[in-house]
Amino acid sequence: MKTIYLCLIVLVVVACNNDKDPELSVEELLTRPENGWVQTSILATIPGTTTKVDVFNDPSFADTFKDCDKDNAIVFKADGKYSVESSLKCDSSEPAQLEVGTWQLSSDQKTVTFTPTGDVGYSATILEISETGLKADVTLIVVNTAVSATITLEPK
C-alpha cells in the first residue's frame, strides 16, 4: 500500500513539474509591464565609423540625457495605442504624456511600427524580448543625421 501512495506522489510531482506556463507572445510581453518600459542603454554607432557609444550612460552625454529623460517610459496598450510617459519633468510645462499614438506589430513579430499622433511614424526591430528585458534596433535622427542604435529597456 505504501508503494502505491509513493508512486502516486511521484506521479503528481512529475505531472506538476511538466505544467509549464504557456509562452507569452511578443504582443503580450510588450503590453505586460503596466508602467511600461524604461531605457537603460542606447548603444549608438557614431556616423561614419564603426565606433559604438552608450550615449545614455556615458558621462560625456550627460547634457543630452538628464534624469528627467531617463525615467521616460513607453507604455504599450493591448488596443494598439501607446504613450511615452514621464514622472519627472524636464520643464514644468511638459505634459505627463510626452508622445501618444498607435503601434503595430509586424506579422513576423519582429518589427514594431509607431505612428505618433500628428507626426511621422518610425519602427524598431526587436532583437530580444522577455518579461525582464527588451532590446531593439532603431534609427534615430540626430541633427538631421541618421544614427543606428540598439536600445535596451526594462520594465519600470
N, C-alpha and C positions, 0 to 999 in steps of 0.2 A: 504493500500500500504506500509506504514511504517513497518507493521508486516511482510510482505513478505521479505523486504530488511533485516530486523533484523534476520529473520530465515535463509536467505541466508548467511549473515555474520557469524552467529553461525555455520552453516554447513561447511563453508570454514575453519574457525578456527579449528573446531574439526577434519576435514579431514587433515589439515596440521599438527596438533599435532600428528596424528596417523602415519604420514610418518616417520618411524624410519629408520635411516641409517642401511643398511644391516650389520649384524655382520661380522666382519673380521675373516678370517680363521687364524689358527696358523701360517701358512706359510706367509700370508700377514702381520701379526703382527711382525714376526721375521724380515722381509725384509723392513718394513715401515721406521724405522729411517735411513735416508740416510747417517748419520755419524756414524751409528752403536750403539751398546750398551756398556756402561761402567759399571764396577763393582762398587758397593757401599758397599758391605759387603761380607765376606767369613766366614760363621759360621762353623768352623771345630770341629769335635769331636776328642779329644785327644785320640790317640790309647791306648786301654786297660782300658779306663774309659768311663763314660757317660758325662764327662765334655765337654761343648761346649765353644769355644772361638772365638770371631770375630777377626781373625788374620789380617784382612785387616785394622782394625781401632784401635786395641789395641796397645798402645804405646810400649809395650814390644816386639812387632814385627816390630818396625819402620825400622830396618835394612833390613827386608825381603821385605817390600813394600814401595819403595820410591815414590815420586811424579811422577817420570818418568814412574813408573809401573802403577800408579793409573789412568793415562789418557789413557791407552791401551783400544781400542775399538774393539769389534768383529763386523764386517760388513757382514751381510748375503745378498747375491745377489739372485735374483729370478731364475737365471740359475743354481743354485745348488753349486755355488762357495762361499767361504768365505775368509776373511782375518782378521788378528789381526793387527791393525794399531796403531802407536804411534806418537803423535805430539811432545812430549817431549822425548828426547833421554837420556838413562842412560849412553850411551857411544857414542862418536861422530861417530864411525864406524858402529853403529847399523842401519840397514835398516829401512825405514819408515814402511814397512810391515814385521812384526816380524814372521808371520806364514801365509801361504796360503794353500788352499786345497779345498776339496769339503765337502758339508754337505747334509744329507738326513734326512727327517722326517719320522718316522715310520707310518704305516697305521692307527694306533690309535691316531696319532698326539701328543703323549706324550713323545717320545724319539727322540733326535737329535743325529745323529752319525756323527762325524767329522773324515775326513780322510786327515790329513796334507800331503802335498807333501813330499815324501821321509821319512815318519815317521809312527809310529804305530797309528792306529785310537783310538778314545775314544768316550764315549757317555755321554749325560746329560739327566736326566729325568725332564721334565717340570712340575713344581708344580703349577705355576700360570703364566698367561701372559695377558697383556693388552697393550694399547697404551702407558701407562706410566710406566710399570714395568714388569720385568721378574724375576722369581725365579725358580731355578733348583737345583736338587741334582746331585752331581758328586763325583767321587772318584779320589783324587789327589795322585800322587806318590811323597812322600817327603822323601828323603834319603832312598830309597828302601823300604819305608813303605807306605802301602795304608792308606789314610786318607779320611774318609767320610766328605763331606762338603755340605752346602747349600749356593749357590751363589745368590746374589741379584744384579740385574742390572737395569739401567735406560737408556733412550735414551740420546745420547751425544748431 
